[in-house]
Amino acid sequence: MKTKRNKLLVVIDVLAILLFATTFSPFVMPSGIVNPFILGVCYTMFMGFLVSVLFVILAFLVSLVNKEKEHAD
């Protein structure tokens, strides 16, 4: 069971590193482009919000994987 948790944590870590790397790519932050609007918000701001939401989801998944049956209380 512990090795399965470790593999899941490695997968989540790799996803977080890839998400971090794509945050600074032209896909998320195109240079000099303001025109595309998504839901009334400029593209860069919308993609920044989306990346933040994805990081929160990854953090939630890590908390689920690391949930212990015995608490320190």
ROLO-432397 format. One record per atom (N, C-alpha, C, O): atom name; y negated, z negated, x; residue in one letter; residue number from 1. Coordinates in nm, 2 decimals. Each point is the difference from the previous one (the first is absolute). Layout:
REM ROLO-432397
  atom      c2      c3      c1  res    n
    CA       Y       Z       X    a  NUM
...
This chain:
REM ROLO-432397
  atom      c2      c3      c1  res    n
     N    0.12    0.00    0.08    m    1
    CA   -0.12    0.00   -0.08    m    1
     C   -0.13    0.00    0.09    m    1
     O   -0.09    0.06   -0.04    m    1
     N    0.10   -0.13    0.15    k    2
    CA   -0.12   -0.01    0.08    k    2
     C   -0.03    0.13    0.07    k    2
     O   -0.12    0.04    0.02    k    2
     N    0.22    0.04    0.01    t    3
    CA   -0.02    0.13    0.07    t    3
     C   -0.06    0.09   -0.10    t    3
     O   -0.08    0.09    0.03    t    3
     N    0.12   -0.10   -0.16    k    4
    CA   -0.06    0.09   -0.10    k    4
     C   -0.15   -0.03   -0.02    k    4
     O   -0.08    0.09   -0.01    k    4
     N    0.04   -0.22    0.01    r    5
    CA   -0.14   -0.04    0.00    r    5
     C   -0.08    0.05    0.12    r    5
     O   -0.11    0.05   -0.02    r    5
     N    0.18   -0.06    0.14    n    6
    CA   -0.07    0.05    0.12    n    6
     C   -0.03    0.15   -0.01    n    6
     O   -0.10    0.05    0.04    n    6
     N    0.20    0.02   -0.09    k    7
    CA   -0.02    0.15   -0.01    k    7
     C   -0.11    0.03   -0.10    k    7
     O   -0.07    0.09    0.02    k    7
     N    0.07   -0.16   -0.13    l    8
    CA   -0.11    0.02   -0.10    l    8
     C   -0.14   -0.03    0.06    l    8
     O   -0.09    0.07   -0.02    l    8
     N    0.09   -0.18    0.10    l    9
    CA   -0.13   -0.03    0.06    l    9
     C   -0.04    0.10    0.10    l    9
     O   -0.12    0.03    0.02    l    9
     N    0.21    0.03    0.06    v   10
    CA   -0.03    0.11    0.09    v   10
     C   -0.05    0.12   -0.07    v   10
     O   -0.09    0.06    0.04    v   10
     N    0.15   -0.03   -0.15    v   11
    CA   -0.04    0.12   -0.08    v   11
     C   -0.14   -0.02   -0.05    v   11
     O   -0.09    0.09    0.00    v   11
     N    0.06   -0.21   -0.06    i   12
    CA   -0.13   -0.03   -0.05    i   12
     C   -0.11    0.00    0.12    i   12
     O   -0.11    0.04   -0.02    i   12
     N    0.15   -0.09    0.13    d   13
    CA   -0.09    0.00    0.12    d   13
     C   -0.03    0.14    0.04    d   13
     O   -0.12    0.03    0.03    d   13
     N    0.22    0.06   -0.03    v   14
    CA   -0.02    0.14    0.04    v   14
     C   -0.09    0.06   -0.10    v   14
     O   -0.09    0.08    0.04    v   14
     N    0.11   -0.10   -0.17    l   15
    CA   -0.09    0.05   -0.10    l   15
     C   -0.14   -0.05    0.02    l   15
     O   -0.10    0.08   -0.02    l   15
     N    0.08   -0.20    0.05    a   16
    CA   -0.14   -0.06    0.02    a   16
     C   -0.06    0.07    0.12    a   16
     O   -0.12    0.03    0.00    a   16
     N    0.19   -0.01    0.11    i   17
    CA   -0.05    0.07    0.12    i   17
     C   -0.04    0.14   -0.03    i   17
     O   -0.11    0.05    0.04    i   17
     N    0.19    0.02   -0.12    l   18
    CA   -0.03    0.14   -0.03    l   18
     C   -0.12    0.01   -0.10    l   18
     O   -0.08    0.08    0.02    l   18
     N    0.07   -0.18   -0.11    l   19
    CA   -0.12   -0.01   -0.09    l   19
     C   -0.12   -0.02    0.08    l   19
     O   -0.11    0.05   -0.02    l   19
     N    0.12   -0.14    0.12    f   20
    CA   -0.12   -0.03    0.09    f   20
     C   -0.04    0.12    0.08    f   20
     O   -0.12    0.03    0.01    f   20
     N    0.22    0.04    0.04    a   21
    CA   -0.03    0.12    0.07    a   21
     C   -0.07    0.11   -0.08    a   21
     O   -0.09    0.07    0.04    a   21
     N    0.14   -0.05   -0.17    t   22
    CA   -0.06    0.10   -0.08    t   22
     C   -0.13   -0.04   -0.06    t   22
     O   -0.08    0.08   -0.05    t   22
     N    0.04   -0.21    0.06    t   23
    CA   -0.13   -0.05   -0.05    t   23
     C   -0.11    0.07    0.08    t   23
     O   -0.11    0.03   -0.06    t   23
     N    0.13    0.00    0.19    f   24
    CA   -0.10    0.06    0.08    f   24
     C    0.01    0.14    0.02    f   24
     O   -0.06    0.06    0.09    f   24
     N    0.15    0.00   -0.16    s   25
    CA    0.03    0.15    0.01    s   25
     C   -0.10    0.07   -0.09    s   25
     O   -0.06   -0.05   -0.09    s   25
     N    0.04    0.18    0.11    p   26
    CA   -0.09    0.08   -0.08    p   26
     C    0.05    0.01   -0.15    p   26
     O   -0.08    0.04   -0.08    p   26
     N    0.21   -0.07    0.06    f   27
    CA    0.04    0.00   -0.14    f   27
     C   -0.07   -0.10   -0.08    f   27
     O   -0.03    0.02   -0.12    f   27
     N    0.01   -0.14    0.17    v   28
    CA   -0.07   -0.11   -0.07    v   28
     C   -0.15    0.00    0.02    v   28
     O   -0.07   -0.02   -0.10    v   28
     N    0.03    0.05    0.22    m   29
    CA   -0.14    0.00    0.03    m   29
     C   -0.05    0.14    0.05    m   29
     O   -0.01    0.02    0.12    m   29
     N   -0.01    0.08   -0.20    p   30
    CA   -0.04    0.13    0.04    p   30
     C   -0.15   -0.01    0.05    p   30
     O   -0.08   -0.07   -0.06    p   30
     N    0.05    0.14    0.17    s   31
    CA   -0.13   -0.01    0.06    s   31
     C   -0.10    0.09   -0.07    s   31
     O    0.03    0.12   -0.02    s   31
     N   -0.14   -0.17   -0.03    g   32
    CA   -0.10    0.08   -0.06    g   32
     C    0.02    0.05   -0.14    g   32
     O   -0.07    0.08   -0.05    g   32
     N    0.17   -0.13   -0.01    i   33
    CA    0.03    0.05   -0.14    i   33
     C   -0.02   -0.12   -0.10    i   33
     O    0.06   -0.10    0.01    i   33
     N   -0.15    0.13   -0.11    v   34
    CA   -0.03   -0.10   -0.10    v   34
     C    0.03    0.06   -0.14    v   34
     O    0.02   -0.08   -0.09    v   34
     N   -0.01    0.21    0.08    n   35
    CA    0.01    0.07   -0.13    n   35
     C    0.12   -0.04   -0.08    n   35
     O   -0.02   -0.03   -0.12    n   35
     N    0.14    0.02    0.17    p   36
    CA    0.11   -0.03   -0.10    p   36
     C   -0.02   -0.14   -0.05    p   36
     O   -0.01   -0.10    0.07    p   36
     N    0.01    0.09   -0.21    f   37
    CA   -0.01   -0.13   -0.06    f   37
     C    0.13   -0.02   -0.08    f   37
     O    0.05    0.10   -0.07    f   37
     N    0.01   -0.22    0.07    i   38
    CA    0.12   -0.03   -0.07    i   38
     C   -0.04   -0.12   -0.10    i   38
     O   -0.04   -0.10    0.05    i   38
     N    0.04    0.12   -0.17    l   39
    CA   -0.03   -0.10   -0.10    l   39
     C   -0.15   -0.05    0.02    l   39
     O   -0.03   -0.11   -0.03    l   39
     N   -0.06    0.20    0.07    g   40
    CA   -0.14   -0.03    0.01    g   40
     C   -0.03   -0.07    0.13    g   40
     O   -0.11   -0.04    0.02    g   40
     N    0.21    0.02    0.07    v   41
    CA   -0.03   -0.06    0.13    v   41
     C    0.03    0.10    0.11    v   41
     O    0.09    0.08   -0.01    v   41
     N   -0.17   -0.09    0.12    c   42
    CA    0.02    0.10    0.10    c   42
     C    0.14   -0.02    0.07    c   42
     O    0.05   -0.11   -0.01    c   42
     N    0.00    0.22    0.07    y   43
    CA    0.13    0.01    0.05    y   43
     C    0.03   -0.11    0.10    y   43
     O    0.11   -0.07   -0.01    y   43
     N   -0.20    0.05    0.10    t   44
    CA    0.03   -0.10    0.11    t   44
     C    0.01   -0.14   -0.06    t   44
     O    0.09   -0.08    0.05    t   44
     N   -0.17    0.04   -0.14    m   45
    CA    0.00   -0.13   -0.06    m   45
     C    0.13   -0.02   -0.08    m   45
     O    0.06   -0.10    0.00    m   45
     N   -0.02    0.21   -0.08    f   46
    CA    0.12   -0.01   -0.08    f   46
     C    0.12   -0.02    0.09    f   46
     O    0.09   -0.08   -0.03    f   46
     N   -0.08    0.16    0.14    m   47
    CA    0.11   -0.01    0.09    m   47
     C    0.01   -0.13    0.07    m   47
     O    0.10   -0.06    0.02    m   47
     N   -0.22    0.00    0.02    g   48
    CA    0.00   -0.13    0.06    g   48
     C    0.05   -0.11   -0.10    g   48
     O    0.07   -0.09    0.04    g   48
     N   -0.11    0.10   -0.16    f   49
    CA    0.05   -0.09   -0.10    f   49
     C    0.15    0.02   -0.02    f   49
     O    0.07   -0.10   -0.01    f   49
     N   -0.02    0.22    0.01    l   50
    CA    0.14    0.02   -0.02    l   50
     C    0.08   -0.05    0.12    l   50
     O    0.11   -0.06   -0.02    l   50
     N   -0.16    0.07    0.14    v   51
    CA    0.06   -0.05    0.12    v   51
     C    0.01   -0.15   -0.01    v   51
     O    0.10   -0.07    0.04    v   51
     N   -0.21    0.01   -0.08    s   52
    CA    0.00   -0.15   -0.02    s   52
     C    0.10   -0.05   -0.10    s   52
     O    0.07   -0.10    0.02    s   52
     N   -0.06    0.17   -0.13    v   53
    CA    0.10   -0.03   -0.10    v   53
     C    0.14    0.01    0.06    v   53
     O    0.09   -0.09   -0.03    v   53
     N   -0.06    0.19    0.10    l   54
    CA    0.13    0.02    0.07    l   54
     C    0.03   -0.11    0.10    l   54
     O    0.12   -0.04    0.00    l   54
     N   -0.22   -0.01    0.07    f   55
    CA    0.02   -0.11    0.09    f   55
     C    0.03   -0.13   -0.08    f   55
     O    0.09   -0.08    0.05    f   55
     N   -0.15    0.06   -0.16    v   56
    CA    0.03   -0.12   -0.08    v   56
     C    0.14    0.01   -0.05    v   56
     O    0.07   -0.10   -0.01    v   56
     N   -0.02    0.22   -0.04    i   57
    CA    0.13    0.02   -0.04    i   57
     C    0.10   -0.03    0.11    i   57
     O    0.10   -0.07   -0.02    i   57
     N   -0.12    0.12    0.14    l   58
    CA    0.08   -0.03    0.11    l   58
     C    0.01   -0.15    0.04    l   58
     O    0.11   -0.05    0.03    l   58
     N   -0.22   -0.02   -0.04    a   59
    CA   -0.01   -0.14    0.02    a   59
     C    0.09   -0.07   -0.10    a   59
     O    0.07   -0.10    0.03    a   59
     N   -0.08    0.14   -0.16    f   60
    CA    0.08   -0.06   -0.10    f   60
     C    0.15    0.02    0.02    f   60
     O    0.07   -0.09   -0.02    f   60
     N   -0.04    0.21    0.06    l   61
    CA    0.14    0.03    0.03    l   61
     C    0.05   -0.09    0.12    l   61
     O    0.12   -0.05   -0.01    l   61
     N   -0.20    0.03    0.11    v   62
    CA    0.04   -0.09    0.11    v   62
     C    0.02   -0.14   -0.05    v   62
     O    0.09   -0.07    0.04    v   62
     N   -0.18    0.02   -0.14    s   63
    CA    0.02   -0.13   -0.05    s   63
     C    0.13   -0.01   -0.08    s   63
     O    0.06   -0.11   -0.01    s   63
     N   -0.02    0.21   -0.06    l   64
    CA    0.12    0.00   -0.08    l   64
     C    0.12    0.00    0.10    l   64
     O    0.10   -0.07   -0.03    l   64
     N   -0.10    0.14    0.13    v   65
    CA    0.11    0.01    0.10    v   65
     C    0.02   -0.13    0.07    v   65
     O    0.11   -0.05    0.03    v   65
     N   -0.23   -0.02    0.00    n   66
    CA    0.01   -0.12    0.08    n   66
     C    0.01   -0.13   -0.09    n   66
     O   -0.01   -0.11    0.06    n   66
     N    0.03    0.13   -0.18    k   67
    CA    0.01   -0.12   -0.09    k   67
     C    0.12   -0.08    0.04    k   67
     O    0.11    0.05    0.00    k   67
     N   -0.13   -0.18    0.02    e   68
    CA    0.11   -0.09    0.04    e   68
     C    0.04   -0.08   -0.13    e   68
     O   -0.07   -0.02   -0.09    e   68
     N    0.20   -0.01    0.09    k   69
    CA    0.05   -0.08   -0.11    k   69
     C   -0.04   -0.15    0.01    k   69
     O   -0.02   -0.07   -0.10    k   69
     N    0.01    0.03    0.23    e   70
    CA   -0.04   -0.14    0.02    e   70
     C   -0.15    0.00    0.04    e   70
     O   -0.04    0.07    0.09    e   70
     N   -0.04   -0.15   -0.16    h   71
    CA   -0.14   -0.01    0.03    h   71
     C   -0.03   -0.12    0.09    h   71
     O    0.09   -0.09    0.01    h   71
     N   -0.20    0.09    0.06    a   72
    CA   -0.03   -0.11    0.09    a   72
     C   -0.05   -0.12   -0.06    a   72
     O   -0.02   -0.11    0.06    a   72
     N    0.00    0.11   -0.20    d   73
    CA   -0.06   -0.12   -0.07    d   73
     C    0.09   -0.11    0.02    d   73
     O   -0.03   -0.11   -0.05    d   73
